[in-house]
Amino acid sequence: MGSGIDKRTLKTSIYQVLLGLATADSARQKSESGGYDLIPANRDLAGAEGGNWSTLTTASPAEGALKSIAGQYEFILLDCPPALNMLT
């Protein structure tokens, strides 16, 4: 929310991207206040640790999900939760 994106109103988040239900491009949003792009998360991702990750197609879901937009950026930063779990 610090980026100016209201996570409560998201139709598409990084959760859907990691599961292959949406593309990174379709989930990407512009932070007008920050001047950068982001793929936001919401509570769906917070509860995903116990979810069914067997549908993931790569060992590194973020790498596969971001491959389609990686060439458009000089840097891509991943903000991970403060835990060593499946998502991190």
C-alpha positions as semicolon CSV with decimal commas, in nm:
position;residue;x (nm);y (nm);z (nm)
1;M;0,000;0,000;0,000
2;G;0,304;0,222;0,043
3;S;0,334;0,222;-0,336
4;G;-0,013;0,372;-0,377
5;I;-0,182;0,045;-0,477
6;D;-0,482;-0,066;-0,273
7;K;-0,429;-0,440;-0,229
8;R;-0,791;-0,487;-0,123
9;T;-0,914;-0,402;-0,473
10;L;-0,671;-0,616;-0,677
11;K;-0,820;-0,832;-0,950
12;T;-0,483;-0,989;-1,033
13;S;-0,184;-1,029;-0,805
14;I;0,149;-1,211;-0,798
15;Y;-0,037;-1,513;-0,658
16;Q;-0,222;-1,569;-0,986
17;V;0,098;-1,506;-1,182
18;L;0,295;-1,767;-0,986
19;L;0,019;-2,022;-1,041
20;G;0,012;-1,950;-1,415
21;L;-0,343;-1,811;-1,403
22;A;-0,229;-1,464;-1,520
23;T;0,073;-1,313;-1,691
24;A;0,321;-1,079;-1,527
25;D;0,225;-0,816;-1,784
26;S;-0,145;-0,837;-1,697
27;A;-0,076;-0,808;-1,323
28;R;0,180;-0,529;-1,352
29;Q;0,074;-0,189;-1,222
30;K;0,239;0,152;-1,221
31;S;0,315;0,320;-0,890
32;E;0,244;0,681;-0,977
33;S;0,389;0,808;-0,651
34;G;0,705;0,598;-0,680
35;G;0,757;0,608;-1,056
36;Y;0,811;0,233;-1,087
37;D;0,617;-0,077;-1,191
38;L;0,520;-0,352;-0,952
39;I;0,325;-0,673;-0,935
40;P;0,134;-0,640;-0,609
41;A;0,043;-0,906;-0,358
42;N;-0,248;-0,939;-0,118
43;R;-0,368;-1,183;0,145
44;D;-0,398;-1,460;-0,115
45;L;-0,019;-1,485;-0,122
46;A;0,007;-1,475;0,257
47;G;-0,208;-1,787;0,281
48;A;-0,039;-1,963;-0,007
49;E;0,220;-2,152;0,194
50;G;-0,027;-2,430;0,262
51;G;-0,161;-2,422;-0,093
52;N;-0,123;-2,660;-0,382
53;W;0,202;-2,565;-0,557
54;S;0,209;-2,886;-0,763
55;T;0,078;-2,688;-1,061
56;L;0,399;-2,483;-1,082
57;T;0,598;-2,560;-1,394
58;T;0,946;-2,448;-1,287
59;A;1,169;-2,490;-0,985
60;S;1,176;-2,112;-0,958
61;P;0,821;-1,984;-1,017
62;A;0,927;-1,619;-1,001
63;E;1,191;-1,668;-1,270
64;G;0,939;-1,828;-1,505
65;A;0,673;-1,570;-1,431
66;L;0,902;-1,271;-1,486
67;K;1,080;-1,401;-1,796
68;S;0,827;-1,240;-2,031
69;I;0,888;-0,888;-1,895
70;A;1,251;-0,914;-1,779
71;G;1,389;-0,751;-2,096
72;Q;1,193;-0,433;-2,024
73;Y;1,383;-0,360;-1,702
74;E;1,739;-0,299;-1,596
75;F;1,663;-0,422;-1,242
76;I;1,392;-0,641;-1,092
77;L;1,363;-0,645;-0,714
78;L;1,178;-0,920;-0,530
79;D;1,035;-0,830;-0,192
80;C;1,017;-1,159;-0,003
81;P;0,843;-1,237;0,325
82;P;1,069;-1,253;0,633
83;A;1,064;-1,633;0,651
84;L;1,238;-1,931;0,495
85;N;0,944;-2,113;0,344
86;M;0,828;-2,242;0,004
87;L;0,750;-1,892;-0,124
88;T;1,084;-1,744;-0,024
